[in-house]
C-alpha cells in the first residue's frame, strides 16, 4: 500500500472481485494491507478483504513491513486481530514459520517483517526460518513443490540494499531458491511486477502493489507435468 493512496482503497475491490470471479484454489496475499499498521487502517482493509476470506477460497497471508512498522501495543493488537481474521480464525499471529499444505503444494509461510524507522523498509530472515526452509527443502519430493511465501523477495534481494530495503540474513534462503530446492517464491515489497522463472516455471514472482497498478499474478500448476505457468493480469492502468 502506498502511504499517499489510502483514498484508493476501492482498487482492492477490483482485485478481490477478480479473484472471486476466477475462483482459484488458493489466494496468496504477501502483505502491506496498511500504511503504518494503525487500527483504523486494518479495519478499512478488512472491509475490502472480508468477502474474499468468507468466500471459501483459502487465503494465505503474511504481514508486510507496513503492517508491522511500529512497536505500539495497540497497533500490534490490531495486527494480531487482522491476522486471525485473514486466516479465517484458523491461526493466531506468530513469527514462527509454518507449512500450509494444499493438495501437492507445500507453502512455507515466512514472516520476516520487523518494526523499523520510517527511513528503512527492510526485513530479517531469522535463523529459525532459515533452518525451517532448509528442512523442508531437504524433504523435497517430485510432484510436491515447495513454495516460499514471504513479503520480501529472495532472488530479487540481490539487487536491493538489504540493510535498508531488502531482507537481511537471507543468503542461505536465496541459495535454496536459486538451486531449485525451493520451487517457487511468491512475494511483494518491490513496487513493480516481476518474474524470474526457468523453463519449468521455477523461480520467483513479485506482484506489484494494487495501489500503483491493479495487477494480480495468475499462477497455474500442472501436476501431471510438474510445471508452473504464471502471467500478470492488469485490472486497471497505472494509478498516480
C-alpha positions in Angstrom: 0.0 0.0 0.0 1.3 3.4 -0.9 1.0 5.8 2.1 -0.3 8.5 -0.2 -3.0 6.3 -1.7 -5.2 5.4 1.3 -8.1 7.0 -0.5 -7.7 4.4 -3.3 -8.9 1.5 -1.2 -11.6 0.8 -3.8 -8.8 -0.6 -6.0 -8.6 -3.5 -3.6 -12.1 -4.4 -4.6 -11.1 -4.8 -8.2 -8.5 -7.4 -7.2 -10.9 -9.1 -4.8 -13.7 -9.2 -7.3 -11.4 -10.7 -9.9 -10.4 -13.5 -7.5 -14.0 -14.2 -6.6 -14.9 -14.5 -10.3 -11.9 -16.8 -11.2 -12.3 -19.0 -8.1 -8.7 -20.1 -7.7 -7.7 -23.0 -5.5 -5.9 -20.5 -3.2 -5.2 -16.8 -3.0 -1.9 -15.5 -1.7 -1.6 -12.1 -0.1 2.0 -11.1 0.7 1.3 -8.2 2.9 1.1 -4.4 3.3 -2.6 -4.3 4.0 -1.9 -1.0 5.7 0.4 2.0 5.5 1.5 2.3 9.1 -0.3 -0.5 10.9 -2.9 1.6 12.6 -6.2 0.1 13.8 -8.3 2.2 11.5 -6.2 1.1 8.5 -6.6 -2.6 9.4 -10.4 -2.0 9.9 -10.6 -0.4 6.4 -8.6 -3.2 4.8 -10.8 -5.8 6.4 -13.9 -4.3 4.9 -12.4 -4.8 1.4 -10.9 -8.3 2.1 -13.6 -9.9 4.1 -15.7 -11.1 1.1 -12.6 -13.0 -0.2 -11.9 -14.6 3.2 -15.5 -15.5 3.7 -15.9 -16.9 0.1 -14.4 -20.3 1.0 -11.3 -19.7 -1.1 -8.3 -20.4 1.1 -6.2 -17.3 1.7 -2.5 -17.4 2.6 -1.5 -14.1 4.3 1.9 -12.9 5.6 2.3 -9.4 7.0 4.4 -6.8 5.2 6.7 -4.2 6.6 4.0 -1.6 6.5 1.8 -3.8 8.7 4.4 -4.0 11.5 6.1 -0.6 11.2 5.6 0.4 14.8 6.0 -1.2 18.2 2.9 0.4 19.7 0.9 -2.1 21.7 -2.4 -1.1 20.1 -1.0 -1.5 16.6 0.4 -4.9 17.5 -3.0 -5.9 18.8 -4.7 -4.7 15.6 -2.3 -6.8 13.5 -2.9 -9.9 15.6 -6.6 -9.4 15.2 -6.3 -8.8 11.4 -4.0 -11.8 11.0 -6.5 -14.1 12.8 -9.3 -12.9 10.6 -7.3 -13.2 7.4 -6.6 -16.9 8.3 -10.3 -17.2 8.9 -9.8 -18.0 12.6 -7.5 -20.9 11.9 -4.3 -19.3 13.0 -3.1 -16.8 15.6 -0.3 -14.4 14.7 3.2 -15.7 15.3 6.6 -15.1 13.7 7.2 -18.9 13.8 7.5 -20.3 10.2 4.9 -22.9 9.3 3.8 -25.1 6.4 0.4 -24.7 4.7 -0.5 -27.7 2.5 -2.9 -27.7 -0.4 -3.1 -30.8 -2.5 0.5 -31.5 -3.7 1.7 -27.9 -2.9 3.6 -27.0 0.2 3.5 -23.3 1.1 6.3 -22.3 3.5 4.9 -19.2 5.2 7.8 -17.0 6.4 7.2 -13.8 8.4 10.3 -11.6 8.2 8.8 -8.1 8.7 10.0 -6.2 11.8 9.3 -2.8 13.2 11.7 -0.2 11.9 12.1 3.6 11.5 10.4 5.4 8.6 13.8 5.6 6.8 14.0 1.8 6.5 11.8 -0.9 4.9 13.9 -4.0 5.5 13.1 -7.3 7.0 15.1 -10.0 8.8 15.3 -13.7 7.9 15.5 -15.4 11.3 17.8 -18.4 12.0 14.6 -20.4 12.8 13.1 -19.5 9.4 16.3 -20.4 7.6 16.5 -23.8 9.4 12.8 -24.4 8.6 13.3 -23.8 4.9 16.4 -26.0 4.8 14.5 -28.8 6.5 11.5 -28.6 4.1 13.9 -28.3 1.1 15.7 -31.4 2.2 12.4 -33.3 2.3 11.6 -32.3 -1.3 10.0 -35.0 -3.4 8.9 -34.9 -7.1 5.4 -33.6 -7.6 5.3 -31.9 -4.2 6.6 -28.4 -4.9 7.9 -26.2 -2.0 6.6 -22.6 -2.3 8.1 -19.8 -0.2 5.5 -17.2 0.8 7.0 -14.0 2.3 6.7 -10.3 1.9 10.4 -9.8 1.0 11.8 -11.2 -2.3 14.6 -13.8 -2.3 16.1 -13.8 -5.8 15.5 -10.0 -6.3 17.0 -9.4 -2.9 20.4 -9.5 -4.6 19.6 -6.1 -6.3 18.2 -4.5 -3.1 20.1 -2.7 -0.3 19.4 -5.4 2.3 20.4 -3.2 5.2 17.8 -0.6 4.2 15.2 -2.1 1.8 15.8 -5.8 1.5 15.9 -9.0 3.6 18.8 -9.3 5.9 20.4 -12.7 6.6 18.8 -14.2 3.6 21.8 -15.6 1.7 21.0 -19.3 2.6 17.3 -18.9 1.6 18.3 -17.2 -1.6 20.7 -20.1 -2.4 17.9 -22.6 -1.8 15.7 -20.8 -4.4 18.4 -20.4 -7.0 19.5 -24.0 -6.6 15.8 -25.0 -7.1 15.5 -26.6 -3.7 12.7 -24.0 -3.2 10.5 -24.4 -6.3 8.7 -21.0 -6.3 8.9 -17.8 -4.3 5.8 -15.6 -4.0 6.4 -12.2 -2.5 5.7 -8.4 -2.7 7.5 -5.4 -1.3 9.0 -4.3 -4.6 6.6 -1.8 -6.3 6.9 -3.4 -9.7 5.6 -6.7 -11.1 8.5 -9.0 -12.0 9.0 -12.7 -12.6 12.2 -14.8 -12.8 11.2 -18.3 -14.0 13.0 -21.1 -15.7 11.7 -23.5 -18.4 9.7 -25.4 -15.7 8.2 -22.3 -14.1 10.5 -22.4 -11.2 11.7 -19.2 -9.7 10.2 -16.0 -8.2 7.1 -13.9 -8.8 6.7 -10.4 -7.4 3.2 -8.9 -7.5 3.1 -5.1 -7.6 1.0 -3.2 -5.0 -2.6 -2.6 -6.2 -2.1 1.0 -5.3 0.3 1.5 -8.2 -1.3 -0.7 -10.8 -4.0 -3.2 -10.1 -2.1 -6.3 -11.3 -2.6 -9.8 -10.0 -0.3 -12.8 -10.6 -2.3 -15.7 -12.1 -0.4 -18.9 -11.5 -1.4 -22.4 -12.7 0.3 -25.6 -11.5 0.1 -28.6 -13.9 0.6 -31.6 -11.6 1.0 -34.1 -14.4 3.9 -32.1 -15.9 5.1 -30.7 -12.6 5.1 -27.3 -14.2 4.1 -23.8 -13.2 2.7 -21.3 -15.6 2.4 -17.6 -14.5 1.1 -14.5 -16.0 0.2 -11.0 -14.8 -3.3 -9.8 -15.2 -3.8 -6.0 -15.3 -7.1 -4.9 -14.0 -6.6 -1.2 -14.4 -4.0 1.2 -15.7 -1.2 2.7 -13.5 -2.6 4.9 -10.8 -0.8 8.1 -9.9 
